[in-house]
């Protein structure tokens, strides 16, 4: 695939974010207005799902990997370079990449895939501090509701790779682990890239959660850690088979 594929940006972001985001509004139960407004929000929420399913249906016949990482990772940082290498390696393996579409590690993954000729997708989110979509996308969408966006991350991906990141990355990681643990999604490898960053979290899961019986031995096997982008790609392709 050519990195020069025409960009399709499907944005639904409102012009200015001076007022609360739609996520903030739907979760706010203060004041009497929400009793009357919430039922009508269902139509807007439905539209988010319809738009997402429609525009991302192009991925139905394409194997894709959702990758998460910090928006705060600057160009030139080792994690940025690692993310860019990952995007390129996934593209060379014939895998599309799906990120949060923002700056930092997300941009690096998209850039690596885009320049290597792979399909690069970014799913942005409306935030109080506006974060524009990066410039390395073939398909770029802005979502107003986190839950709609999260559905798209899972529905169109066959694997998850976590790069070093903050609360948002942790949120996605543990939500994915729950979906895999409960077999809501199957054959879905979860790979953490950057052992030195993730080791402490893995040790805590093992020494606290496992020791207290909050998770089982099989749950630890849901996670893989590596420093090698080629190893990450191998884990993904071996899980699903080269010909799928």
C-alpha positions as CSV (number, residue, x, y, z in Angstrom):
1,X,0.0,0.0,0.0
2,X,1.2,3.5,-0.8
3,X,1.8,6.1,1.9
4,X,0.3,8.6,-0.5
5,X,-3.2,7.2,-0.1
6,X,-5.7,10.1,0.0
7,X,-6.5,11.1,3.6
8,X,-10.0,10.7,4.8
9,X,-10.7,12.7,7.9
10,X,-14.2,12.1,9.3
11,X,-14.5,14.6,12.1
12,X,-17.4,15.2,14.4
13,X,-15.7,17.6,16.8
14,X,-17.6,20.7,17.7
15,X,-15.9,24.0,16.8
16,X,-14.7,25.1,20.2
17,X,-14.3,23.4,23.6
18,X,-15.2,26.3,25.8
19,X,-18.2,24.4,27.1
20,X,-18.0,21.0,28.8
21,X,-17.3,18.0,26.5
22,X,-20.2,15.7,25.6
23,X,-18.7,13.0,27.7
24,X,-18.7,15.4,30.7
25,X,-22.3,16.3,30.0
26,X,-23.6,12.8,29.7
27,X,-21.9,11.8,33.0
28,X,-23.1,14.9,34.9
29,X,-26.3,14.4,36.9
30,X,-26.3,17.8,38.6
31,X,-29.2,20.1,37.9
32,X,-32.6,19.2,36.5
33,X,-31.7,19.5,32.8
34,X,-30.2,16.1,32.4
35,X,-33.6,14.4,33.1
36,X,-34.9,15.9,29.9
37,X,-31.7,16.0,27.8
38,X,-30.3,12.6,28.4
39,X,-33.0,10.6,26.4
40,X,-32.2,12.8,23.4
41,X,-28.5,12.2,23.7
42,X,-29.2,8.6,22.7
43,X,-29.6,9.8,19.1
44,X,-26.2,11.5,19.1
45,X,-24.6,8.5,20.7
46,X,-26.2,6.2,18.1
47,X,-24.9,8.5,15.3
48,X,-21.3,8.1,16.7
49,X,-21.6,4.3,16.4
50,X,-23.2,4.4,13.0
51,X,-20.5,6.7,11.7
52,X,-17.7,4.6,13.2
53,X,-19.1,1.3,11.9
54,X,-19.6,2.9,8.4
55,X,-16.3,4.5,8.0
56,X,-14.2,1.8,9.6
57,X,-15.9,-1.1,7.7
58,X,-13.0,-0.8,5.3
59,X,-11.0,-2.6,8.0
60,X,-13.4,-5.6,8.0
61,X,-11.2,-7.5,5.5
62,X,-7.9,-6.2,6.9
63,X,-6.0,-7.4,9.9
64,X,-5.3,-4.5,12.2
65,X,-3.6,-3.8,15.5
66,X,-4.6,-1.2,18.1
67,X,-1.6,0.5,19.6
68,X,-1.7,2.8,22.7
69,X,1.0,5.0,24.2
70,X,1.5,8.4,25.7
71,X,0.6,11.6,23.9
72,X,3.5,13.2,25.9
73,X,6.3,11.2,24.2
74,X,8.3,13.8,22.2
75,X,10.0,13.1,18.9
76,X,13.5,11.9,19.4
77,X,12.7,10.1,22.6
78,X,13.6,6.4,22.6
79,X,10.0,5.5,23.1
80,X,9.0,7.6,20.1
81,X,11.6,5.8,18.0
82,X,10.4,2.5,19.3
83,X,6.8,3.4,18.4
84,X,7.8,4.4,14.9
85,X,9.7,1.2,14.4
86,X,6.7,-0.7,15.6
87,X,4.4,1.0,13.1
88,X,6.7,0.2,10.3
89,X,7.2,-3.4,11.3
90,X,3.4,-3.9,11.5
91,X,2.9,-2.3,8.1
92,X,5.6,-4.6,6.5
93,X,3.7,-7.6,8.0
94,X,0.6,-6.5,6.2
95,X,-1.1,-5.2,9.3
96,X,-3.0,-1.9,9.6
97,X,-2.5,0.2,12.7
98,X,-5.1,1.9,14.8
99,X,-4.1,4.5,17.4
100,X,-5.7,7.3,19.3
101,X,-4.7,9.6,16.4
102,X,-3.0,12.2,18.6
103,X,0.6,13.3,19.1
104,X,3.5,11.5,20.9
105,X,3.7,7.7,20.7
106,X,0.4,7.6,18.7
107,X,1.9,9.9,16.0
108,X,5.1,7.8,15.9
109,X,3.2,4.6,15.3
110,X,1.1,6.2,12.6
111,X,4.1,7.8,11.0
112,X,6.0,4.5,10.9
113,X,3.1,2.7,9.3
114,X,2.3,5.5,6.9
115,X,5.8,5.8,5.6
116,X,6.2,2.1,5.3
117,X,3.1,1.9,3.0
118,X,0.7,0.4,5.6
119,X,-2.8,1.6,6.4
120,X,-2.8,4.1,9.2
121,X,-5.9,4.9,11.2
122,X,-6.4,7.4,14.1
123,X,-9.4,7.6,16.4
124,X,-9.3,10.9,18.2
125,X,-11.4,12.1,21.2
126,X,-12.9,15.4,22.2
127,X,-11.0,16.6,25.3
128,X,-11.1,19.8,27.4
129,X,-7.6,20.6,26.1
130,X,-7.9,20.1,22.3
131,X,-5.6,17.6,20.8
132,X,-5.6,17.5,17.0
133,X,-5.2,14.5,14.8
134,X,-1.7,13.9,13.7
135,X,-0.6,14.2,10.0
136,X,0.2,10.5,9.3
137,X,-3.3,9.1,8.9
138,X,-5.2,7.6,6.0
139,X,-8.4,7.5,8.0
140,X,-8.9,10.0,10.9
141,X,-12.0,10.2,13.0
142,X,-12.9,12.3,16.1
143,X,-15.2,10.9,18.6
144,X,-17.2,12.7,21.3
145,X,-17.8,9.7,23.6
146,X,-15.1,7.5,25.0
147,X,-17.2,4.4,25.0
148,X,-18.0,4.7,21.3
149,X,-14.3,5.2,20.5
150,X,-13.3,2.2,22.7
151,X,-15.7,0.0,20.8
152,X,-14.0,0.8,17.5
153,X,-10.5,0.1,19.0
154,X,-11.6,-3.4,19.8
155,X,-14.0,-4.3,17.0
156,X,-11.6,-3.7,14.2
157,X,-8.3,-5.0,15.8
158,X,-6.9,-8.5,16.2
159,X,-4.3,-7.5,18.8
160,X,-3.3,-4.8,21.3
161,X,0.2,-3.4,21.8
162,X,0.8,-1.1,24.7
163,X,3.7,1.3,24.6
164,X,4.8,3.3,27.7
165,X,2.0,5.6,28.6
166,X,-0.1,7.1,31.4
167,X,-3.7,6.7,32.7
168,X,-5.2,6.5,29.2
169,X,-2.9,3.7,28.2
170,X,-3.6,1.9,31.5
171,X,-7.3,2.3,31.0
172,X,-7.2,0.7,27.6
173,X,-4.8,-2.1,28.8
174,X,-7.0,-3.2,31.7
175,X,-10.2,-2.9,29.8
176,X,-8.7,-5.2,27.1
177,X,-7.5,-7.6,29.7
178,X,-11.0,-7.9,31.1
179,X,-12.5,-8.5,27.7
180,X,-9.9,-11.2,27.0
181,X,-10.2,-12.7,30.5
182,X,-14.0,-13.0,30.1
183,X,-13.7,-14.3,26.6
184,X,-15.7,-11.4,25.3
185,X,-13.0,-11.2,22.7
186,X,-10.9,-14.3,21.7
187,X,-7.5,-14.9,20.2
188,X,-6.5,-11.4,21.1
189,X,-2.8,-11.1,22.1
190,X,-2.0,-8.3,24.5
191,X,1.7,-7.2,24.2
192,X,3.5,-4.7,26.3
193,X,6.5,-3.1,24.5
194,X,9.3,-1.8,26.7
195,X,10.1,-4.3,29.5
196,X,11.8,-1.8,31.8
197,X,8.7,0.4,31.8
198,X,6.2,-2.4,32.3
199,X,8.1,-4.8,34.6
200,X,7.0,-3.0,37.8
201,X,3.3,-3.3,36.9
202,X,3.7,-6.9,35.9
203,X,5.5,-7.7,39.2
204,X,2.7,-5.9,41.2
205,X,0.0,-8.0,39.4
206,X,1.9,-11.1,40.3
207,X,3.0,-10.2,43.8
208,X,-0.3,-8.5,44.9
209,X,-3.2,-9.6,42.7
210,X,-2.1,-13.2,42.2
211,X,-0.8,-13.6,45.7
212,X,-4.2,-12.4,47.1
213,X,-6.1,-14.7,44.7
214,X,-7.6,-11.7,42.8
215,X,-6.4,-13.2,39.5
216,X,-5.3,-16.7,38.5
217,X,-2.1,-18.1,36.9
218,X,-3.9,-18.2,33.5
219,X,-4.6,-14.5,33.7
220,X,-0.9,-13.7,33.8
221,X,-0.5,-15.6,30.6
222,X,-2.8,-13.0,28.9
223,X,0.2,-10.6,28.9
224,X,3.4,-10.7,26.9
225,X,6.3,-8.4,27.3
226,X,9.2,-7.7,24.9
227,X,11.6,-5.0,23.8
228,X,11.8,-6.3,20.2
229,X,9.2,-5.0,17.7
230,X,9.8,-8.0,15.5
231,X,9.0,-10.3,18.4
232,X,5.8,-8.3,19.0
233,X,4.8,-8.7,15.3
234,X,5.7,-12.4,15.5
235,X,3.4,-12.9,18.5
236,X,0.6,-11.3,16.7
237,X,1.0,-13.2,13.4
238,X,1.5,-16.5,15.1
239,X,-1.7,-16.1,17.1
240,X,-3.8,-15.4,14.1
241,X,-1.9,-17.3,11.4
242,X,-0.1,-15.8,8.5
243,X,-2.8,-16.6,6.1
244,X,-5.8,-15.2,8.0
